[in-house]
Amino acid sequence: MTRTETKQRPTTTGTSAGERRPPGETRPAAVRRLRRSLLHLVLAVVAALYLSPLLYMLVTSFKTGEAAGSTDPQWIPSPATLQAYREILGATDSPVVQWLFNSVLAAAAHAALVLVTATPAAYALARMQFRGQGVFFTSIVATLFVPPMVLLIPNFLIVNEFAWVDSLPAVIVPGAASAFGVFFLRQFFLTVPAELEEAAELDGCNRWQIFVKVILPLSKPALTTLGMLSFLANWNDFLWPLYVLLSPESLTLPAGLANFQNANSIHYDLLMAGAVIASVPVLLLYIVAQRWVIEGVSRSGLKG
């Protein structure tokens, strides 16, 4: 090969021989990087929009009363103080610590009851064949369309008959038979391969042993998701506790903070401090359980 022929050979870096890239064509890798960068930018903007109220709530809780009520909002408190937390936690007429304890206990107990009642019912509807199975499932799902307000008076009469008024069982037990929990777990159980149960049955396991030793260990994501959703539903419940919890010491945190807000409607630093106290347990719970929540939600929607 002569020196002249060497100079005239085209450069084919990044393309096969004979496939020249047009001069104005953008490389696919560069396009993918650009799209990924734009997607990350959009997600960052959306995340900032969603987080800004929480951040402003947190910032306001560290402001003085004058700065919190100022018409000129500031993102950096100057000076920063813990006075709002000291005042709200030390208030004798508003036992916030007791409200927090009541909310945690009620929400955790309610979530546990939902799992105990919904799990076997959902497994029976997903795996067992019996007469009227479709009717039972349709009836359970149909209760999801009943407005909760319709059940206030019947539930109050039942709670009153059990002498649970002004006690935590009044906010724990009603609603523990969750129609949504049955529907949610049934959808998840339908995604579990039936071959696993058949293999366990060949090994000599009865139906209960299959449920306990095979199904439940595989259902941790769905159970964690349902437990967290039930915890949040009870934690955020506002109207029902106001009906059945009468004394200040028996209130849960949302109902107690509502009364506290009525008494401190212009003290925004105190209100934001109370909101932060109510938000922290839920955020910590989600941070711990988010992996199982995402997996449980995604798998439960695969099959109808």
N, C-alpha and C positions, 0 to 999 in steps of 0.2 A: 504493500500500500504506500503510495507516494505521500509526501508532505502536503500537497495540495488537496488530495482526497481526504486526508485527516481533518483539515480545516473545514471542509464542506460538510462533514457528517453532522446531522442535526442532533441536538441535545434532547434526550427522551427521559429525563429525570421525572419520576412520578407517573409516567405513562408507559404503556407498552410500545414496542417498535412499530412504527407506522401509524400510531394514534396520537397525533399532535393535539394538544389542548388549545382551543381558540384563545387569542390574546386577551379578550375581555371576560373570559369565564372565571368565576370564583371557585376556589378549591372547596370540595365538600367538607373537609375537616374545619376549614375556617368558617363556613356557613353554620355548621353545627355548634361551634364555639360561640358564634354571634347569637344564635337562637337561644342557647343555654344562658348566656349572659343577660339577654333581654328578659327571659323567663324569670331568672333570679331577681332581676330588678323589679319586675311587676310584683312578684311574691313578697319582696321586701317592703314595697309601698303598701300593699294590702295588709301585711302584718303590722306595719306601723299604724295604719288607720284603726285596726282592731285593738291594738295595745295602748293607743294614746289615752283612752278614757281610764284604763287601769293605772297607767303611769301618772296621770294627773290626779287621780284619787290618792295614790300613794304619796305624791309630792304634797298635796294639800293637807294630808294628815300630819305632816311635820311642820306646818306653818303655825304662826300665832293666830289668834282669833281675828285680829284686825286684818292681817294679810290674807287669810282665807276668805274673808268677806269683801275684799277689795274688788272694785270693778276693773282693775288692771291686772289680769291674771299673770302669774309668774311661774315659770317651770322650775326655777331653782329657788327653794325657800331661803329667805334671808331675814332674820336668822332662823336656822333649823332648830326645832325644839321637840321634845317628847311630852310636852305639857298636855296635849290632847289625850295621849294614851294614859298618862298618869291620872287624869281627871275621869276618863271614862271607866278605867279599871278600878278606880277607888270610889266610885259613886255608890253610896249606900242605898239610894232609892232605885238604882238600876244595876242589879247584880249581873253584869255582863259575863263574868267568869262562870257563874252558875248557868246562865243561858247557853253559853258555849258547851259546857259539859252536858246539859240536857239535849242539845242538838246532836252532838256526837253520839251519845248513847242511843237516842231515838233513831237516828239515821242508820247506825250500824245494826241495831236489832231489827229494824224494818227490812234492811237489805238481806239479812240472814234468813228472815222468815219468807221473803219472796223466793229466795233460792230453794228453800226446803219445800215449798208448795209447788213451785213452777217446774222444777227439774223432773220429778217423776211423772207429772201430768204430761209434760212435753214429750218425754220418752215414750210413754204409752201411746200418744197420738201419732208419733213418728214411726214406731217400729211394730207395735202390736196391732193385730187385726181383730176387730170385734164389731158386733152389730151396732149401727148408729154412730160409728166413728166420725163420719163426715158431718153428721148433725151436731155432735158435741163440739167439734172444732169450729164449725160455723157459728154456733151459739156463743162460744167463748170470744171469737173475733168480733162478733156483733156488739158485744158489750163495750168495745173500744169507742163506739160511736155515741155512747150515752154521755151527755154533758155532766161533768163532775158536780155542778151545782144542784142537779136533780137528786143527788145522793146525800146532800148535807143533812136534811131532816131525818131520813131513815137511819143513817149512820149515827146521828146524835141520839136517837131513841134507843138504838141497840147499845151504844156506849153507856147511856144512862141506866139501862137495865142491869148492866154488869157493874155499876158503881165505879166506872173508870173516869168520870168527869173530873177534871183538874188533876190528872195523873198522866204519866208518860205512856202507859198502855193505850190511852185514847188516841195517841198519834202514831203508835207503833203497829197495832193490830189491824185497824181498818185499812184496806187496800193491800194487805199482805198477799191475798190471793190475786196475783197480777195476771190479767188477761194478756197484756203485752209480753210479760215474761214467758208465758206458755207459748205464744206465737213465736217469739224470738228464738227460744231454745229449740222448738220443733224445727224451725228452718235450719238451725245448725246441725241437729241430729240427722237430718236428711242427707247432709253432706258426708257423714261418716260412712266409710265403705262397709257394706253388709258382710263382706268376706271376713272381716275381723271378728264379728259376732259368731259367724258360722264356725270359724276356727276354734274359738273359745268353747262353743257348744260341743264340738268334737272332743275337746280335752276334758269334758265332763262338767262344765260350768252350767249352772241353772240360770234362769233369766235374771235373778237378783244379783248373782255373782258377775254376770256379764255387765250389768248396769254399773256396779260398783268398781270392778277391777279393770274394765275395758273402756266403757263410755265416759265415766267421770274423769279419769286421767286425761283423756283426749279432749275434754271439754273445758279445760282451764281458761282458754281465751274467752269463750262465750260466757262462762260463769263469772269471770272477772268483769266483763263488760256489763252484764246484767246487774251484778252487784253494785257496780259503780253508778249505773243509771238509776237504780233504785235508791241508792244513798243520796244522790243529788236531788231526786224528786222529793224525798222526805226532808232533806236539808233546806230546800228552797220553798217548801210548803208554807204558805202565809195565812190563808183564810181559815183552814180547818183548825190550826192551833188557837186562833183567836176565839173560836166557838167553844172549844172544850177545855182550854187551859185558862183558869181564872185568876189565880194568885200570881204575883210577880215572880216568886221563886220557881214556879212550875213552867214558866214560859220557855219556848225555844228561841233561838237567836233571831230569826226573821221577825217573829211576832214581838219580841222584846225590843228590838231596834226600831220597830215601827212606833211603839209607845215612846221610846226615847226620842225619836224624831219629832213627835208631836210636842214634846216638852222642850226641845232644843232646835226649833225650826230654823233659827238664824245662825246657829253655831256650826258652821260648815266644817271646821276642823274636827269637832267631836263626831259629826256624822261620818266624815271620811275615815276617821280612825276606827269607828265601829264597822264600816264597810270593809276595811282592810282585814280586821279580825275575822269577819265572816268569810272572806275570800281565801285566806291563807290555807285553812285545812283542805278545801276543795282543790286548790291548785297543787298542793303537795300530793294529794291522792291521785290526781291525774298524772303528775310527773312520774310517780312510782308505777302506775298501772297502764301507761299509754301504749306500751308495746302489745299487751294482751288486748287492750280495747280496740286497737286498729285491726289486729288479726281477727278478733271475734266479729267485728262489724263486717269486714270484708268477706269472711267465710259464710256468715249467716245469710248473705244475699245472693249466694250462688245458685240456689235451687229453690223452686217454689213448691 
